[in-house]
């Protein structure tokens, strides 16, 4: 299911309306047959059984640990280095904190050093991005792990991210990230850990939630939705709130009946957004991203409304907040619903 728009003129969001696309068929599941061999970023990985000693690398992600929690397989985690200060699921922060850390500490590159990984003797190491296995940042690379009899896995949508020589198909997959990329991660983990029915149930539940939002906002006027993380201003070269766009962020906004004024831009382009660009952007709905529990969305919104009074969102005080649900992971339906509620009262 993907939200689409129609308009009288190209790029004329003022006259665009949300249209409803048909939902994909339900996902089905079957037990995993071992040995199981999968293709992961062009690398063949074979599992003789479901892994039971898993290390989750950091990569400033929570997609993987939250997927393990959603699938009910945290008992397979030997050591987790992923965390986030706040969640759109009220129970998630505590659940992540309860996952064993194995005494891991991060190096200056915010990743788990190879010595710590090898000392734990895991049977699987998971990274959210290909660059997590780069020895230049102090990590064990995939060949070093294989030599020690340890399997490795990269979240499929991020196979090109940080890869020295990414395959064209992985580059295309990275550029086309969407809510379905979160689905792909859940289904792949479900297969590896023989919990495919749980994965299918999660995916079908998410698709059902998204279909309901799609039905409710169909025919309503498309809104311009800006997503910013004020607490991540270090990502913007001009000291402004980090602006999020492209990939899964654009897809979530589209599914909520919106368009991103900075949609499709690369990380480098987003880092260069200045005050003039923000001032001239059409913003009907402001989405405040939260990174720490101490952050207050209302205060951030008030500050931006004062600085950019020309936004329609500033005039109507239309905003909402998200935290981890807008990233890759099992919570994307929450972000879609929250943005749709703010934009359309859906």
KAWOZI-V269483 format. One record per helix or strand of 3 or more residues. SS is the DSSP state (H for helix, E for strand). FROM is the first residue (numbers start at 1). LEN is the number of residues. If there is no record, write none. Layout:
ss: {SS/SS}
from: {FROM/FROM}
len: {LEN/LEN}
This chain:
ss: {E/H/E/E/E/E/H/H/E/H/H/E/H/H/H/E/H/H/H/H/E/H/H/H/H/E/H/H/E/H/H}
from: {4/13/17/36/43/54/63/74/77/92/114/124/130/135/142/151/156/168/179/196/223/230/247/267/275/285/297/312/319/324/332}
len: {3/3/3/5/5/3/9/3/4/6/7/4/4/3/6/4/3/8/14/22/7/6/9/5/6/5/11/5/4/3/13}
